[in-house]
Amino acid sequence: MSTFSITDWASVTATVYLAVAQPETVNIAVVFGTKHVLLVDTGSSPVQGAAIADSVQRRFGRTIDRVVVTHAHHDHWFGLAAFAAVKTYAQAQLLETATTGDDAVLAQQLGFSPELITVPQNLIREWGSFNLGGEQVQLKHFGPAHSNSDLVVYLPKQQVAFVGDLLEESGPLQFGPDSTIGTWPGVIDQIVKLVTKNTILIPGHGKPVDVAYALQQRDEISNFYQHVQKLRSSGYGLQEALLQAESDGDQVWPFNISAAREATICAYAELAQPRHTTES
């Protein structure tokens, strides 16, 4: 069973505050409007979600009544059960992930009943918006990338965007079975088009970054994918490509060996399916 905790709230802007939820070092944000209070991501368990709600009430004297989940990975949304009585939002494909049975097994491993997994009320396909009172919130899904349910939360007035694990600052980018590497660079391009050059980008893990940082990670993903495409077209099988990643290390690959291995496995799976072979 994991031990859950959250840090103190740190100011990003006058109405946006950030905390870190442990043990997964996930960024949790709260946004204050004149009428409503928004939470972005909920931590890894119902207990942690309840602790976040209590922390906001004690620190700011306000009650969370809007919640957005950035994607369907447990460290970002398993705390949603603590917010069953408020308006909750996520990308529509989170629901598909939540019904596979894998999340139920993970919940048991984390020490709580799968019955406590609560799905969001409002499912966003491509876009949505709502107003907190003096603060418009834009929700954008640009297609599959880190996961198939990535949802960007943009605050035009505050010039802050929450991008979930589409960007990483505290460690290498994370790749998994639901990642789509070929379209990931194009998704980052769309984020850059949505925001301004002065926008603060809040990754799922780590410190806030800027547009230049986002474009750097975009290029790393793109260069990696092109490198794997060349290996595959040259006749390298998956195991040979994995050995190549280990032998080349960071001399050729933009990620550390562990991340490069995971990304290579994902990329080879994509390249076996024609619909995932295009990239902007």
Short mmCIF file of the C-alpha atoms (twelve columns), coordinates in Angstrom:
data_MODEL
# 
_entry.id   MODEL 
# 
loop_
_atom_site.group_PDB 
_atom_site.id 
_atom_site.type_symbol 
_atom_site.label_atom_id 
_atom_site.label_alt_id 
_atom_site.label_comp_id 
_atom_site.label_asym_id 
_atom_site.label_seq_id 
_atom_site.Cartn_x 
_atom_site.Cartn_y 
_atom_site.Cartn_z 
_atom_site.pdbx_PDB_model_num 
ATOM 1   C CA . MET A 1   0.000   0.000  0.000   1 
ATOM 2   C CA . SER A 2   1.338   3.418  -0.971  1 
ATOM 3   C CA . THR A 3   1.640   6.391  1.368   1 
ATOM 4   C CA . PHE A 4   -0.097  9.441  -0.062  1 
ATOM 5   C CA . SER A 5   0.744   13.063 0.748   1 
ATOM 6   C CA . ILE A 6   0.676   16.538 -0.812  1 
ATOM 7   C CA . THR A 7   2.995   19.520 -0.491  1 
ATOM 8   C CA . ASP A 8   2.040   23.072 0.419   1 
ATOM 9   C CA . TRP A 9   0.428   25.228 -2.268  1 
ATOM 10  C CA . ALA A 10  2.768   27.509 -4.250  1 
ATOM 11  C CA . SER A 11  1.590   30.499 -6.263  1 
ATOM 12  C CA . VAL A 12  1.915   30.388 -10.060 1 
ATOM 13  C CA . THR A 13  -0.214  33.497 -10.664 1 
ATOM 14  C CA . ALA A 14  -2.589  35.491 -8.471  1 
ATOM 15  C CA . THR A 15  -5.354  32.906 -8.965  1 
ATOM 16  C CA . VAL A 16  -3.423  29.710 -9.793  1 
ATOM 17  C CA . TYR A 17  -1.668  27.564 -7.189  1 
ATOM 18  C CA . LEU A 18  0.324   24.364 -7.530  1 
ATOM 19  C CA . ALA A 19  1.028   21.466 -5.171  1 
ATOM 20  C CA . VAL A 20  2.759   18.107 -5.668  1 
ATOM 21  C CA . ALA A 21  1.051   14.835 -4.818  1 
ATOM 22  C CA . GLN A 22  3.255   11.994 -3.601  1 
ATOM 23  C CA . PRO A 23  4.320   9.238  -4.090  1 
ATOM 24  C CA . GLU A 24  4.000   9.907  -7.850  1 
ATOM 25  C CA . THR A 25  5.206   13.560 -7.764  1 
ATOM 26  C CA . VAL A 26  2.145   14.661 -9.727  1 
ATOM 27  C CA . ASN A 27  1.374   18.340 -10.162 1 
ATOM 28  C CA . ILE A 28  -2.029  19.250 -8.731  1 
ATOM 29  C CA . ALA A 29  -3.376  22.738 -9.476  1 
ATOM 30  C CA . VAL A 30  -6.182  24.855 -8.101  1 
ATOM 31  C CA . VAL A 31  -7.634  27.834 -9.993  1 
ATOM 32  C CA . PHE A 32  -9.817  30.442 -8.285  1 
ATOM 33  C CA . GLY A 33  -12.598 32.292 -10.052 1 
ATOM 34  C CA . THR A 34  -15.037 34.689 -8.414  1 
ATOM 35  C CA . LYS A 35  -17.783 32.025 -8.514  1 
ATOM 36  C CA . HIS A 36  -16.080 28.655 -8.798  1 
ATOM 37  C CA . VAL A 37  -12.881 26.825 -7.818  1 
ATOM 38  C CA . LEU A 38  -11.243 24.429 -10.279 1 
ATOM 39  C CA . LEU A 39  -8.939  21.529 -9.449  1 
ATOM 40  C CA . VAL A 40  -6.727  20.105 -12.191 1 
ATOM 41  C CA . ASP A 41  -5.935  16.428 -11.504 1 
ATOM 42  C CA . THR A 42  -6.807  14.649 -8.289  1 
ATOM 43  C CA . GLY A 43  -3.946  12.473 -7.072  1 
ATOM 44  C CA . SER A 44  -3.600  8.716  -6.864  1 
ATOM 45  C CA . SER A 45  -6.385  7.607  -4.515  1 
ATOM 46  C CA . PRO A 46  -9.733  8.647  -3.017  1 
ATOM 47  C CA . VAL A 47  -7.930  9.350  0.260   1 
ATOM 48  C CA . GLN A 48  -5.497  11.678 -1.494  1 
ATOM 49  C CA . GLY A 49  -8.331  13.395 -3.347  1 
ATOM 50  C CA . ALA A 50  -10.103 14.060 -0.062  1 
ATOM 51  C CA . ALA A 51  -6.860  15.396 1.428   1 
ATOM 52  C CA . ILE A 52  -6.491  17.789 -1.512  1 
ATOM 53  C CA . ALA A 53  -10.051 19.072 -1.075  1 
ATOM 54  C CA . ASP A 54  -9.455  19.573 2.656   1 
ATOM 55  C CA . SER A 55  -6.133  21.317 2.013   1 
ATOM 56  C CA . VAL A 56  -7.742  23.859 -0.322  1 
ATOM 57  C CA . GLN A 57  -10.539 24.519 2.178   1 
ATOM 58  C CA . ARG A 58  -8.113  25.026 5.066   1 
ATOM 59  C CA . ARG A 59  -5.576  27.132 3.149   1 
ATOM 60  C CA . PHE A 60  -7.890  29.314 1.077   1 
ATOM 61  C CA . GLY A 61  -11.320 29.049 2.693   1 
ATOM 62  C CA . ARG A 62  -12.802 27.985 -0.668  1 
ATOM 63  C CA . THR A 63  -14.487 24.756 -1.792  1 
ATOM 64  C CA . ILE A 64  -13.564 22.966 -5.006  1 
ATOM 65  C CA . ASP A 65  -16.619 22.639 -7.256  1 
ATOM 66  C CA . ARG A 66  -15.040 21.944 -10.658 1 
ATOM 67  C CA . VAL A 67  -12.492 19.221 -11.486 1 
ATOM 68  C CA . VAL A 68  -10.661 18.437 -14.734 1 
ATOM 69  C CA . VAL A 69  -8.569  15.297 -15.259 1 
ATOM 70  C CA . THR A 70  -5.747  15.647 -17.788 1 
ATOM 71  C CA . HIS A 71  -5.630  11.955 -18.794 1 
ATOM 72  C CA . ALA A 72  -6.481  8.397  -17.799 1 
ATOM 73  C CA . HIS A 73  -3.417  7.419  -15.773 1 
ATOM 74  C CA . HIS A 74  -4.125  6.537  -12.156 1 
ATOM 75  C CA . ASP A 75  -1.814  9.096  -10.544 1 
ATOM 76  C CA . HIS A 76  -3.835  11.880 -12.151 1 
ATOM 77  C CA . TRP A 77  -7.415  10.741 -11.617 1 
ATOM 78  C CA . PHE A 78  -7.894  8.026  -8.975  1 
ATOM 79  C CA . GLY A 79  -8.627  10.777 -6.429  1 
ATOM 80  C CA . LEU A 80  -11.796 11.672 -8.321  1 
ATOM 81  C CA . ALA A 81  -14.004 9.712  -5.907  1 
ATOM 82  C CA . ALA A 82  -13.563 12.551 -3.411  1 
ATOM 83  C CA . PHE A 83  -15.321 14.926 -5.831  1 
ATOM 84  C CA . ALA A 84  -18.433 12.938 -6.756  1 
ATOM 85  C CA . ALA A 85  -20.682 15.841 -5.762  1 
ATOM 86  C CA . VAL A 86  -19.048 18.439 -8.057  1 
ATOM 87  C CA . LYS A 87  -18.847 18.941 -11.819 1 
ATOM 88  C CA . THR A 88  -16.045 16.813 -13.243 1 
ATOM 89  C CA . TYR A 89  -14.516 16.740 -16.726 1 
ATOM 90  C CA . ALA A 90  -12.187 14.488 -18.721 1 
ATOM 91  C CA . GLN A 91  -11.538 13.409 -22.280 1 
ATOM 92  C CA . ALA A 92  -14.125 10.866 -23.438 1 
ATOM 93  C CA . GLN A 93  -11.700 7.990  -23.954 1 
ATOM 94  C CA . LEU A 94  -10.895 7.944  -20.252 1 
ATOM 95  C CA . LEU A 95  -14.179 6.073  -19.848 1 
ATOM 96  C CA . GLU A 96  -12.960 3.308  -22.161 1 
ATOM 97  C CA . THR A 97  -9.786  2.925  -20.118 1 
ATOM 98  C CA . ALA A 98  -11.732 2.833  -16.854 1 
ATOM 99  C CA . THR A 99  -13.847 -0.121 -18.025 1 
ATOM 100 C CA . THR A 100 -11.020 -2.454 -19.120 1 
ATOM 101 C CA . GLY A 101 -10.500 -3.982 -15.671 1 
ATOM 102 C CA . ASP A 102 -6.858  -2.912 -15.417 1 
ATOM 103 C CA . ASP A 103 -7.740  0.052  -13.210 1 
ATOM 104 C CA . ALA A 104 -9.669  -2.225 -10.840 1 
ATOM 105 C CA . VAL A 105 -6.586  -4.370 -10.341 1 
ATOM 106 C CA . LEU A 106 -4.433  -1.290 -9.804  1 
ATOM 107 C CA . ALA A 107 -6.856  0.113  -7.238  1 
ATOM 108 C CA . GLN A 108 -6.555  -3.076 -5.200  1 
ATOM 109 C CA . GLN A 109 -2.773  -2.877 -5.407  1 
ATOM 110 C CA . LEU A 110 -2.961  0.701  -4.108  1 
ATOM 111 C CA . GLY A 111 -5.078  -0.400 -1.172  1 
ATOM 112 C CA . PHE A 112 -8.627  0.731  -1.959  1 
ATOM 113 C CA . SER A 113 -11.760 -0.870 -3.352  1 
ATOM 114 C CA . PRO A 114 -12.265 -0.679 -7.139  1 
ATOM 115 C CA . GLU A 115 -15.840 0.367  -6.350  1 
ATOM 116 C CA . LEU A 116 -14.438 3.736  -5.322  1 
ATOM 117 C CA . ILE A 117 -13.186 4.475  -8.846  1 
ATOM 118 C CA . THR A 118 -15.413 7.315  -10.018 1 
ATOM 119 C CA . VAL A 119 -15.624 8.359  -13.658 1 
ATOM 120 C CA . PRO A 120 -16.071 12.024 -14.680 1 
ATOM 121 C CA . GLN A 121 -19.560 13.331 -15.379 1 
ATOM 122 C CA . ASN A 122 -18.700 15.464 -18.408 1 
ATOM 123 C CA . LEU A 123 -16.754 13.788 -21.207 1 
ATOM 124 C CA . ILE A 124 -15.020 15.989 -23.775 1 
ATOM 125 C CA . ARG A 125 -14.412 14.707 -27.315 1 
ATOM 126 C CA . GLU A 126 -12.384 17.539 -28.844 1 
ATOM 127 C CA . TRP A 127 -13.137 20.730 -26.957 1 
ATOM 128 C CA . GLY A 128 -15.177 22.288 -24.183 1 
ATOM 129 C CA . SER A 129 -15.226 25.349 -21.961 1 
ATOM 130 C CA . PHE A 130 -16.730 26.810 -18.815 1 
ATOM 131 C CA . ASN A 131 -16.385 29.979 -16.761 1 
ATOM 132 C CA . LEU A 132 -15.181 30.167 -13.170 1 
ATOM 133 C CA . GLY A 133 -16.270 33.780 -12.803 1 
ATOM 134 C CA . GLY A 134 -13.769 36.161 -14.375 1 
ATOM 135 C CA . GLU A 135 -11.769 33.208 -15.713 1 
ATOM 136 C CA . GLN A 136 -12.595 31.231 -18.846 1 
ATOM 137 C CA . VAL A 137 -11.378 27.624 -18.924 1 
ATOM 138 C CA . GLN A 138 -10.757 26.010 -22.321 1 
ATOM 139 C CA . LEU A 139 -10.462 22.226 -22.652 1 
ATOM 140 C CA . LYS A 140 -8.738  20.854 -25.770 1 
ATOM 141 C CA . HIS A 141 -8.063  17.319 -26.997 1 
ATOM 142 C CA . PHE A 142 -5.683  17.316 -29.963 1 
ATOM 143 C CA . GLY A 143 -5.550  13.564 -30.540 1 
ATOM 144 C CA . PRO A 144 -3.537  10.632 -29.173 1 
ATOM 145 C CA . ALA A 145 -0.037  11.296 -27.841 1 
ATOM 146 C CA . HIS A 146 1.133   10.440 -24.315 1 
ATOM 147 C CA . SER A 147 -2.212  8.663  -23.985 1 
ATOM 148 C CA . ASN A 148 -5.408  8.496  -26.013 1 
ATOM 149 C CA . SER A 149 -7.194  10.738 -23.500 1 
ATOM 150 C CA . ASP A 150 -4.869  13.750 -23.115 1 
ATOM 151 C CA . LEU A 151 -6.769  16.939 -22.306 1 
ATOM 152 C CA . VAL A 152 -5.133  20.375 -22.252 1 
ATOM 153 C CA . VAL A 153 -6.577  22.891 -19.780 1 
ATOM 154 C CA . TYR A 154 -5.946  26.463 -20.930 1 
ATOM 155 C CA . LEU A 155 -6.552  29.692 -19.010 1 
ATOM 156 C CA . PRO A 156 -6.237  32.513 -21.589 1 
ATOM 157 C CA . LYS A 157 -6.560  35.332 -19.049 1 
ATOM 158 C CA . GLN A 158 -3.903  33.932 -16.693 1 
ATOM 159 C CA . GLN A 159 -1.759  32.680 -19.605 1 
ATOM 160 C CA . VAL A 160 -1.399  29.267 -17.987 1 
ATOM 161 C CA . ALA A 161 -1.895  25.872 -19.626 1 
ATOM 162 C CA . PHE A 162 -1.966  22.506 -17.879 1 
ATOM 163 C CA . VAL A 163 -0.682  19.875 -20.295 1 
ATOM 164 C CA . GLY A 164 -0.541  16.723 -18.181 1 
ATOM 165 C CA . ASP A 165 2.160   14.279 -19.241 1 
ATOM 166 C CA . LEU A 166 2.357   15.622 -22.787 1 
ATOM 167 C CA . LEU A 167 5.429   17.380 -21.371 1 
ATOM 168 C CA . GLU A 168 7.774   16.317 -18.576 1 
ATOM 169 C CA . GLU A 169 10.261  18.415 -16.629 1 
ATOM 170 C CA . SER A 170 11.382  16.326 -13.666 1 
ATOM 171 C CA . GLY A 171 12.402  13.290 -15.689 1 
ATOM 172 C CA . PRO A 172 12.251  11.710 -19.128 1 
ATOM 173 C CA . LEU A 173 9.022   11.580 -21.092 1 
ATOM 174 C CA . GLN A 174 6.909   8.568  -20.185 1 
ATOM 175 C CA . PHE A 175 5.785   6.064  -22.797 1 
ATOM 176 C CA . GLY A 176 3.330   3.203  -22.426 1 
ATOM 177 C CA . PRO A 177 0.975   0.915  -24.347 1 
ATOM 178 C CA . ASP A 178 -1.520  3.747  -24.854 1 
ATOM 179 C CA . SER A 179 1.081   6.202  -26.195 1 
ATOM 180 C CA . THR A 180 1.073   7.232  -29.851 1 
ATOM 181 C CA . ILE A 181 4.503   8.623  -30.615 1 
ATOM 182 C CA . GLY A 182 3.967   9.371  -34.290 1 
ATOM 183 C CA . THR A 183 1.246   11.938 -33.577 1 
ATOM 184 C CA . TRP A 184 2.722   13.298 -30.338 1 
ATOM 185 C CA . PRO A 185 4.878   16.039 -31.990 1 
ATOM 186 C CA . GLY A 186 1.822   17.312 -33.867 1 
ATOM 187 C CA . VAL A 187 -0.137  17.535 -30.628 1 
ATOM 188 C CA . ILE A 188 2.585   19.704 -29.094 1 
ATOM 189 C CA . ASP A 189 2.488   21.875 -32.222 1 
ATOM 190 C CA . GLN A 190 -1.247  22.392 -31.632 1 
ATOM 191 C CA . ILE A 191 -0.627  23.369 -28.022 1 
ATOM 192 C CA . VAL A 192 1.938   25.952 -29.127 1 
ATOM 193 C CA . LYS A 193 -0.592  27.368 -31.613 1 
ATOM 194 C CA . LEU A 194 -3.246  27.566 -28.905 1 
ATOM 195 C CA . VAL A 195 -1.157  29.493 -26.366 1 
ATOM 196 C CA . THR A 196 1.068   32.579 -26.592 1 
ATOM 197 C CA . LYS A 197 4.840   32.825 -26.276 1 
ATOM 198 C CA . ASN A 198 4.396   34.072 -22.699 1 
ATOM 199 C CA . THR A 199 2.160   31.225 -21.531 1 
ATOM 200 C CA . ILE A 200 3.293   29.188 -18.520 1 
ATOM 201 C CA . LEU A 201 3.008   25.473 -19.298 1 
ATOM 202 C CA . ILE A 202 2.438   23.183 -16.317 1 
ATOM 203 C CA . PRO A 203 3.615   19.615 -17.020 1 
ATOM 204 C CA . GLY A 204 2.230   16.606 -15.212 1 
ATOM 205 C CA . HIS A 205 5.479   16.259 -13.267 1 
ATOM 206 C CA . GLY A 206 8.117   18.877 -12.541 1 
ATOM 207 C CA . LYS A 207 8.467   22.640 -12.671 1 
ATOM 208 C CA . PRO A 208 6.518   24.951 -15.001 1 
ATOM 209 C CA . VAL A 209 8.105   25.381 -18.434 1 
ATOM 210 C CA . ASP A 210 7.780   27.692 -21.419 1 
ATOM 211 C CA . VAL A 211 6.996   27.313 -25.114 1 
ATOM 212 C CA . ALA A 212 10.678  26.969 -26.036 1 
ATOM 213 C CA . TYR A 213 10.942  23.976 -23.704 1 
ATOM 214 C CA . ALA A 214 7.834   22.434 -25.264 1 
ATOM 215 C CA . LEU A 215 9.286   22.797 -28.749 1 
ATOM 216 C CA . GLN A 216 12.535  21.184 -27.595 1 
ATOM 217 C CA . GLN A 217 10.656  18.128 -26.326 1 
ATOM 218 C CA . ARG A 218 8.612   18.121 -29.518 1 
ATOM 219 C CA . ASP A 219 11.815  17.875 -31.537 1 
ATOM 220 C CA . GLU A 220 13.186  15.120 -29.295 1 
ATOM 221 C CA . ILE A 221 10.066  13.016 -29.834 1 
ATOM 222 C CA . SER A 222 10.069  13.660 -33.576 1 
ATOM 223 C CA . ASN A 223 13.768  12.887 -33.988 1 
ATOM 224 C CA . PHE A 224 13.392  9.709  -31.956 1 
ATOM 225 C CA . TYR A 225 10.453  8.508  -34.033 1 
ATOM 226 C CA . GLN A 226 12.286  9.212  -37.285 1 
ATOM 227 C CA . HIS A 227 15.316  7.315  -35.961 1 
ATOM 228 C CA . VAL A 228 13.178  4.270  -35.142 1 
ATOM 229 C CA . GLN A 229 11.510  4.468  -38.549 1 
ATOM 230 C CA . LYS A 230 14.953  4.308  -40.174 1 
ATOM 231 C CA . LEU A 231 15.984  1.330  -38.054 1 
ATOM 232 C CA . ARG A 232 12.826  -0.535 -38.942 1 
ATOM 233 C CA . SER A 233 13.043  0.280  -42.642 1 
ATOM 234 C CA . SER A 234 16.667  -0.936 -42.571 1 
ATOM 235 C CA . GLY A 235 15.480  -4.342 -41.405 1 
ATOM 236 C CA . TYR A 236 16.044  -4.044 -37.663 1 
ATOM 237 C CA . GLY A 237 13.618  -6.127 -35.631 1 
ATOM 238 C CA . LEU A 238 12.389  -4.905 -32.261 1 
ATOM 239 C CA . GLN A 239 14.997  -6.784 -30.232 1 
ATOM 240 C CA . GLU A 240 17.792  -5.528 -32.482 1 
ATOM 241 C CA . ALA A 241 16.495  -1.968 -32.112 1 
ATOM 242 C CA . LEU A 242 16.400  -2.342 -28.321 1 
ATOM 243 C CA . LEU A 243 19.998  -3.531 -28.317 1 
ATOM 244 C CA . GLN A 244 20.878  -0.571 -30.508 1 
ATOM 245 C CA . ALA A 245 19.252  1.783  -27.991 1 
ATOM 246 C CA . GLU A 246 21.307  0.278  -25.175 1 
ATOM 247 C CA . SER A 247 24.570  0.423  -27.088 1 
ATOM 248 C CA . ASP A 248 24.103  3.947  -28.467 1 
ATOM 249 C CA . GLY A 249 22.748  5.453  -25.256 1 
ATOM 250 C CA . ASP A 250 22.299  9.216  -25.257 1 
ATOM 251 C CA . GLN A 251 24.847  9.647  -28.038 1 
ATOM 252 C CA . VAL A 252 22.025  9.067  -30.536 1 
ATOM 253 C CA . TRP A 253 18.788  8.724  -28.560 1 
ATOM 254 C CA . PRO A 254 17.196  11.808 -26.961 1 
ATOM 255 C CA . PHE A 255 16.041  9.851  -23.880 1 
ATOM 256 C CA . ASN A 256 17.786  7.768  -21.262 1 
ATOM 257 C CA . ILE A 257 18.075  4.025  -21.899 1 
ATOM 258 C CA . SER A 258 14.994  3.070  -19.896 1 
ATOM 259 C CA . ALA A 259 12.769  5.621  -21.645 1 
ATOM 260 C CA . ALA A 260 14.310  4.801  -25.021 1 
ATOM 261 C CA . ARG A 261 13.468  1.123  -24.553 1 
ATOM 262 C CA . GLU A 262 9.846   1.860  -23.659 1 
ATOM 263 C CA . ALA A 263 9.502   4.333  -26.513 1 
ATOM 264 C CA . THR A 264 11.035  1.883  -28.989 1 
ATOM 265 C CA . ILE A 265 8.539   -0.807 -28.007 1 
ATOM 266 C CA . CYS A 266 5.687   1.677  -28.487 1 
ATOM 267 C CA . ALA A 267 7.028   2.928  -31.799 1 
ATOM 268 C CA . TYR A 268 7.452   -0.568 -33.248 1 
ATOM 269 C CA . ALA A 269 3.876   -1.411 -32.244 1 
ATOM 270 C CA . GLU A 270 2.655   1.763  -33.971 1 
ATOM 271 C CA . LEU A 271 4.654   1.176  -37.121 1 
ATOM 272 C CA . ALA A 272 3.028   -2.225 -37.483 1 
ATOM 273 C CA . GLN A 273 -0.318  -0.389 -37.850 1 
ATOM 274 C CA . PRO A 274 -0.650  1.826  -40.955 1 
ATOM 275 C CA . ARG A 275 -2.938  4.351  -39.267 1 
ATOM 276 C CA . HIS A 276 -0.143  5.412  -36.877 1 
ATOM 277 C CA . THR A 277 2.622   5.943  -39.433 1 
ATOM 278 C CA . THR A 278 1.968   9.598  -40.283 1 
ATOM 279 C CA . GLU A 279 3.464   12.526 -38.429 1 
ATOM 280 C CA . SER A 280 3.184   16.271 -38.895 1 
# 
